Amino acid sequence: METKLLEITTENMEQAARMIADGKLVAFPTETVYGLGADAMNGEAVGKVYAAKGRPSDNPMIVHIADKKDLARLTPVVTEVMKALMEAFWPGPLTMIVNKLPGIPDATTGGLDTVGIRMPSDETARALIRQSGCPIAAPSANISGRPSPTTAQHVVTDLAGKIDAILMGDECQVGIESTVVDVTGENPMILRPGIITRGELENAVVKIGKKVELDPALLVNRPRDVSEPDFKPKAPGMKYKHYAPKAEMLIISGEIAKVKTEIDRLKSENEAKGKKVGVILFEKDQSREAAHDFFARLREFDEQKADLILAGALDPNDGVGFAVMNRMLKSAGYHIINV
């Protein structure tokens, strides 16, 4: 398959929107990471997304909309919690898990009776959705299990020849995927942390008497137990291997001075054995920089053919640091050295 590389022009946006409407696959930029888009209401088109990514079919997709009125096509009711969160964070990097309407294909929702919905703040993304005339199902535009793509070139590396087109937009502003919040229960629950933090979410819903809960699995530094066959993830990233670089990766956790000393020691020790070693280390006040840079750094080390990546842990008490650590732990296969 020839993949068209489309610069962001009026003509190319119209072409990309027609491709989506015709059941084809188009990768496009959002403020979080690049997404791989298909008509969310076309089960056959969504099936092509799973095939192109090598993505398990029970891993649900996030549906992207351009306007709040688009919710009427996807969910039967807009609750007070949803209204509060939309007012505070849409358009932006927040996904809400809501009850779905019957017309949404099972391919889009991973067979669940819920669907994840978000309204991106990226103008190119919203324009594509409007022009295509349909909600767009769009997981990250990468090979499943690989670091998420934050530049158009990352998408080219993973998916050229496997999808119909790539809109060649700018580098993503946020750099990690959206915060995912399940709003189908009594209180909203974070299933995947992101740049919008628990504290910010609580500020938005406290006025209607709600608190924000965390999926208990987010507080455990080991993979979720998915051995039971009936475990069905409500959000992307809850079940399968994610974000993995090609190199072995270790996380060094502890007081920052000790972390730096241990990273230096391990780097010297492994370089003496002829290994190429990459280092990812952010200062305490750099959690947002870490979010922006983390996936790009992993891909840089892949290009450099690193054998080992040493990463300093971020402060989990910092809301954004907690979100980056969620990705870092999965990238490293939960291999942590405490110093």
C-alpha positions in Angstrom: 0.0 0.0 0.0 1.2 3.5 -0.9 0.9 5.9 2.1 0.3 9.5 1.1 2.3 12.1 3.1 0.1 15.1 3.2 1.2 18.6 4.3 -1.5 20.6 6.2 -3.2 22.5 3.4 -6.9 23.1 2.7 -6.8 20.8 -0.3 -5.1 18.0 1.6 -7.4 18.3 4.6 -10.4 17.9 2.3 -8.7 14.9 0.7 -7.9 13.3 4.1 -11.5 13.9 5.3 -12.9 12.2 2.2 -10.6 9.2 2.8 -11.9 8.9 6.4 -15.5 9.1 5.1 -14.7 6.4 2.5 -13.5 3.9 5.2 -9.7 4.5 4.8 -7.1 5.1 7.5 -5.5 8.5 8.1 -2.9 9.4 10.8 -3.3 12.9 12.1 -1.8 15.1 14.8 -3.4 15.9 18.1 -2.2 17.9 21.1 -1.3 14.6 22.9 0.2 12.1 20.4 -0.5 11.4 16.7 -3.7 9.3 16.2 -4.6 6.7 13.6 -8.1 7.6 12.4 -11.0 5.7 11.0 -14.7 6.4 10.9 -15.8 5.3 14.3 -19.2 4.2 13.0 -17.7 1.9 10.4 -16.8 -1.4 11.9 -14.9 -2.6 8.8 -12.8 0.6 8.8 -12.0 0.3 12.5 -11.0 -3.3 11.9 -8.3 -2.0 9.5 -6.9 0.1 12.4 -6.4 -3.1 14.5 -4.7 -4.8 11.6 -2.4 -1.9 10.7 -1.3 -1.5 14.3 -1.2 -5.2 15.3 -3.5 -4.3 18.1 -5.6 -6.8 20.1 -9.3 -6.5 19.2 -10.4 -6.3 22.8 -8.4 -3.1 23.4 -11.0 -0.4 23.1 -10.5 2.8 21.0 -11.1 6.4 21.9 -13.6 8.2 19.7 -12.7 11.8 18.8 -15.3 14.4 18.2 -15.2 18.1 17.1 -18.2 19.5 18.9 -20.2 18.8 22.1 -23.3 18.2 20.0 -21.6 15.1 18.5 -22.1 13.4 21.9 -25.7 12.7 20.8 -24.5 10.2 18.3 -22.5 8.3 20.8 -24.0 8.3 24.3 -27.7 8.3 25.5 -27.3 10.9 28.3 -24.9 13.7 29.3 -24.6 13.6 33.1 -23.8 16.4 35.5 -20.3 15.0 35.9 -19.8 14.9 32.2 -21.0 18.5 31.9 -18.6 19.7 34.6 -15.6 17.9 33.0 -16.5 19.1 29.5 -16.8 22.7 30.8 -13.4 22.5 32.5 -11.3 20.5 30.0 -12.9 20.3 26.5 -11.5 20.7 24.0 -8.4 19.2 25.5 -6.5 16.0 26.6 -9.4 14.4 28.6 -11.2 11.2 27.6 -14.4 10.2 29.3 -15.6 6.6 29.4 -19.4 6.8 29.0 -22.3 4.5 28.3 -22.6 3.9 24.5 -25.5 4.0 22.1 -26.2 0.7 20.3 -25.2 2.1 16.9 -21.5 2.1 17.7 -19.8 -0.9 16.3 -18.3 -3.4 18.8 -15.0 -3.1 16.9 -14.7 0.5 18.2 -15.5 -0.3 21.8 -13.7 -3.6 22.1 -17.1 -5.3 22.7 -17.9 -3.2 25.7 -21.2 -1.3 26.5 -19.1 1.8 27.1 -17.1 4.1 24.8 -14.2 6.5 25.4 -14.8 10.0 23.9 -12.7 13.1 23.7 -12.6 16.4 21.9 -9.0 17.3 21.0 -7.8 20.9 21.2 -5.6 20.5 18.2 -7.2 22.5 15.4 -6.1 20.2 12.6 -7.7 17.2 14.4 -11.0 19.0 14.9 -11.1 20.2 11.3 -10.5 16.7 10.1 -13.4 15.4 12.2 -15.8 18.1 11.0 -14.9 17.7 7.4 -15.1 13.9 7.5 -18.7 14.1 8.9 -18.2 11.4 11.4 -16.7 10.7 14.8 -13.1 9.4 14.4 -11.8 6.4 16.3 -8.1 7.0 16.8 -5.7 5.1 18.9 -2.0 6.2 18.8 -0.6 6.0 15.3 2.2 3.4 16.1 2.8 -0.3 16.0 1.0 -1.7 19.0 3.4 -1.9 22.0 5.9 0.6 20.7 6.4 4.2 22.1 3.7 6.5 21.1 4.4 8.9 18.2 4.8 12.6 18.9 6.0 13.6 15.4 4.9 12.8 11.9 8.2 11.1 11.2 7.5 8.7 14.1 4.3 7.7 12.3 6.1 7.3 9.0 8.7 5.0 10.7 6.0 2.7 12.1 3.1 2.8 9.6 4.3 3.9 6.1 3.0 1.3 3.7 0.3 0.1 6.1 -2.2 3.0 6.1 -3.6 5.3 3.4 -2.3 8.7 4.5 -0.4 10.7 7.1 -1.2 14.3 7.8 2.3 15.8 8.4 1.6 18.2 11.2 3.7 19.7 13.9 5.3 18.0 16.9 2.6 17.2 19.6 2.4 19.8 22.4 1.7 17.4 25.3 3.6 14.3 24.4 1.6 11.7 26.4 -1.9 10.4 25.8 -5.0 11.9 27.3 -6.2 11.4 30.9 -8.9 8.7 30.8 -11.7 9.0 33.3 -14.6 6.5 33.7 -17.7 8.5 34.5 -20.2 5.6 34.5 -19.9 5.1 38.3 -20.9 7.0 41.4 -17.6 9.0 41.3 -15.4 9.6 38.3 -12.4 7.2 38.3 -9.0 7.7 36.5 -8.2 4.7 34.4 -5.1 6.3 32.7 -3.4 9.3 34.1 -2.4 12.2 31.9 -1.4 15.8 31.8 -4.8 16.7 33.4 -4.2 15.6 37.0 -6.4 14.2 39.7 -6.3 17.5 41.6 -7.5 19.4 38.5 -10.3 16.9 37.9 -11.4 17.2 41.6 -11.6 20.9 41.4 -14.0 20.6 38.5 -16.4 18.1 40.1 -16.3 19.2 43.8 -19.0 21.7 43.1 -21.4 18.9 42.3 -20.4 16.9 45.4 -18.1 14.4 43.7 -14.6 13.1 44.3 -12.2 11.6 41.9 -11.0 8.0 42.4 -8.0 6.2 41.0 -8.1 2.7 39.5 -6.3 0.7 42.2 -3.9 -0.8 39.6 -2.4 2.6 39.1 -0.9 2.6 42.6 0.9 -0.7 42.2 4.3 -0.9 40.5 3.7 -4.1 38.7 1.6 -5.3 35.7 -2.1 -5.7 36.2 -3.1 -9.3 36.8 -4.9 -10.1 33.5 -4.8 -13.9 33.8 -8.5 -14.2 34.2 -10.0 -14.5 30.7 -13.0 -12.3 31.4 -10.8 -9.2 32.2 -11.9 -6.6 29.7 -10.0 -3.2 29.7 -12.2 -0.1 29.6 -9.4 2.1 28.4 -6.3 1.7 26.2 -3.2 0.7 28.0 -4.9 -1.3 30.8 -4.0 -4.8 29.7 -1.3 -5.1 27.0 2.3 -4.3 26.7 2.8 -0.7 26.0 5.4 2.0 25.1 8.4 -0.5 24.9 11.7 0.6 23.3 13.9 -1.9 21.6 16.6 -1.7 24.3 16.5 -3.1 27.8 15.3 -0.3 30.2 15.8 0.2 33.9 14.2 2.7 36.2 16.4 4.1 39.0 14.3 5.4 41.9 15.3 7.3 45.1 16.7 10.5 46.3 17.9 12.5 43.2 21.6 12.6 44.1 21.7 8.9 44.7 19.8 8.3 41.5 22.3 10.3 39.5 25.2 8.5 41.1 23.7 5.1 40.4 22.9 6.0 36.8 26.5 7.1 36.3 27.8 3.9 37.8 25.6 1.7 35.7 26.4 3.7 32.6 30.1 3.3 33.1 29.8 -0.4 34.0 27.8 -1.2 30.9 29.8 1.0 28.5 32.9 -0.9 29.7 31.2 -4.0 28.4 30.8 -2.4 25.0 27.1 -1.5 25.4 25.5 1.7 24.1 23.7 3.3 27.0 21.0 6.0 26.8 20.0 8.1 29.9 16.7 9.8 30.6 16.9 12.0 33.6 14.7 15.0 34.5 14.9 17.4 37.4 12.2 17.6 40.1 10.4 20.6 38.5 10.5 19.1 34.9 7.5 16.8 34.9 5.8 18.6 32.0 9.1 18.6 30.0 9.3 14.9 30.8 5.8 14.3 29.4 6.6 16.2 26.3 10.0 14.5 25.7 9.7 10.9 27.0 8.4 9.0 24.0 10.6 11.0 21.6 13.6 10.1 23.7 12.7 6.4 23.6 12.5 6.6 19.8 15.8 8.5 19.6 17.5 5.7 21.5 15.9 3.1 19.1 17.4 5.0 16.2 20.8 5.1 17.9 20.5 1.3 18.5 21.0 1.7 22.3 21.4 -1.6 24.2 20.3 -0.2 27.6 18.2 2.8 28.7 18.7 4.1 32.3 15.8 6.3 33.4 15.5 8.3 36.6 12.1 8.0 38.3 9.8 11.0 38.6 8.0 12.1 41.7 4.8 10.1 41.9 3.3 12.8 44.2 3.4 15.3 41.3 0.3 14.8 39.2 2.1 15.0 35.9 5.0 13.1 37.2 2.6 10.3 38.2 1.3 10.2 34.6 4.8 10.0 33.1 5.8 7.3 35.6 2.8 5.3 34.4 4.3 5.2 30.9 7.9 4.8 32.2 7.0 1.7 34.3 5.4 0.0 31.3 8.2 1.0 29.0 10.7 -0.7 31.4 8.6 -3.7 32.0 8.4 -2.6 35.7 12.1 -3.1 36.2 13.0 -0.8 39.0 16.2 -0.3 41.1 15.6 1.5 44.4 18.6 3.4 45.7 
